[in-house]
Amino acid sequence: MKTRTKYLMTALLLAFGAIESSSAGSQGNLSDALEQALPSLAHAQDYWSASKISLQLANERNRLNEGPAACQALAESLDYYRMALAKETNTPLSAFGTGLGDDEGMRDIRARFGCPSATA
């Protein structure tokens, strides 16, 4: 029951944020709603959802031309993704690397968000 309630609350929060973001003068509301959803997801160890929400937050921050905040949210999304993999596969988190990575796919994603290279 608690899990369904959590998902319902998250969905309602995101829906409210989406509605509010389309209103004039409320550009930051969607990103605020996404940020508010993250702690409960992380606390519930729902790392897959936290990763998805963080990626949505990165996209929203990027849309608002908030480059450093978008890059931070992108990095958090990847961290949550790694935590989800570690939890699901019962593998140590350290086995999945750290940071934004420097493979070709991550270079492309960082470029789309305007994030510095992994070696910078």
C-alpha positions as CSV (number, residue, x, y, z in Angstrom):
1,M,0.0,0.0,0.0
2,K,2.8,2.4,0.8
3,T,4.5,1.9,-2.5
4,R,1.3,2.6,-4.5
5,T,0.7,5.7,-2.4
6,K,4.3,6.9,-3.1
7,Y,3.9,6.4,-6.8
8,L,0.5,8.1,-6.8
9,M,1.9,11.1,-4.9
10,T,4.9,11.3,-7.3
11,A,2.6,11.2,-10.3
12,L,0.4,13.9,-8.9
13,L,3.4,16.0,-8.0
14,L,4.8,15.6,-11.5
15,A,1.4,16.3,-13.1
16,F,1.0,19.4,-11.0
17,G,4.5,20.5,-12.0
18,A,3.8,20.0,-15.7
19,I,0.6,22.0,-15.5
20,E,2.3,24.8,-13.6
21,S,5.3,24.9,-15.9
22,S,3.0,25.7,-18.8
23,S,1.6,28.7,-17.0
24,A,3.2,32.1,-17.7
25,G,5.8,33.1,-15.1
26,S,6.1,29.6,-13.6
27,Q,9.2,28.3,-15.4
28,G,10.9,27.0,-12.3
29,N,7.9,25.1,-10.8
30,L,8.5,21.8,-12.7
31,S,12.1,21.7,-11.7
32,D,11.1,22.4,-8.1
33,A,8.5,19.7,-8.2
34,L,11.1,17.2,-9.6
35,E,13.6,18.1,-7.0
36,Q,11.0,17.7,-4.2
37,A,10.2,14.2,-5.5
38,L,13.8,12.9,-5.3
39,P,14.3,12.6,-1.6
40,S,11.3,10.3,-1.0
41,L,12.3,8.1,-4.0
42,A,15.9,7.8,-2.7
43,H,14.7,7.2,0.8
44,A,12.5,4.4,-0.5
45,Q,15.5,3.0,-2.4
46,D,13.5,3.4,-5.7
47,Y,16.7,4.2,-7.6
48,W,15.3,3.5,-11.0
49,S,12.6,6.2,-10.5
50,A,15.1,8.5,-8.9
51,S,17.3,8.2,-11.9
52,K,14.5,8.9,-14.3
53,I,13.3,11.9,-12.3
54,S,16.9,13.3,-12.1
55,L,17.2,12.9,-15.9
56,Q,13.9,14.8,-16.3
57,L,15.3,17.5,-13.9
58,A,18.5,17.7,-16.0
59,N,16.4,18.2,-19.2
60,E,14.3,20.9,-17.5
61,R,17.3,22.7,-16.1
62,N,18.9,22.5,-19.6
63,R,15.7,24.0,-21.1
64,L,15.9,26.8,-18.6
65,N,19.6,27.4,-19.6
66,E,20.8,26.4,-16.1
67,G,23.9,24.6,-17.4
68,P,25.7,23.8,-14.1
69,A,22.4,22.7,-12.5
70,A,21.6,20.5,-15.5
71,C,25.0,18.9,-15.4
72,Q,24.6,18.2,-11.6
73,A,21.2,16.6,-12.2
74,L,22.6,14.5,-15.0
75,A,25.4,13.3,-12.7
76,E,22.8,12.5,-10.0
77,S,20.8,10.5,-12.5
78,L,23.8,8.4,-13.4
79,D,24.6,7.9,-9.7
80,Y,21.0,6.7,-9.1
81,Y,21.2,4.5,-12.2
82,R,24.3,2.8,-10.8
83,M,22.7,2.4,-7.4
84,A,19.7,0.7,-9.1
85,L,22.0,-1.7,-11.0
86,A,24.0,-2.5,-7.8
87,K,20.9,-3.2,-5.8
88,E,19.2,-5.3,-8.6
89,T,22.3,-7.3,-9.4
90,N,23.7,-7.5,-5.8
91,T,27.0,-6.1,-7.1
92,P,29.2,-3.6,-5.3
93,L,28.4,-0.1,-6.4
94,S,32.1,0.5,-7.1
95,A,31.9,-2.0,-9.9
96,F,29.8,0.5,-12.0
97,G,32.3,3.3,-12.0
98,T,32.0,6.9,-10.9
99,G,31.4,10.3,-12.4
100,L,30.0,11.0,-15.8
101,G,32.3,8.6,-17.6
102,D,34.3,9.2,-20.7
103,D,33.0,6.7,-23.2
104,E,31.5,7.8,-26.5
105,G,27.9,7.7,-25.3
106,M,28.6,9.8,-22.2
107,R,30.7,12.3,-24.3
108,D,27.6,12.8,-26.5
109,I,25.2,13.2,-23.6
110,R,27.6,15.7,-21.8
111,A,27.9,17.7,-25.1
112,R,24.1,17.9,-25.4
113,F,23.9,19.3,-21.8
114,G,27.0,21.5,-22.2
115,C,28.8,19.6,-19.4
116,P,32.6,19.7,-19.1
117,S,34.5,16.6,-20.1
118,A,35.3,13.9,-17.6
119,T,39.0,14.9,-17.7
120,A,38.3,18.6,-17.2
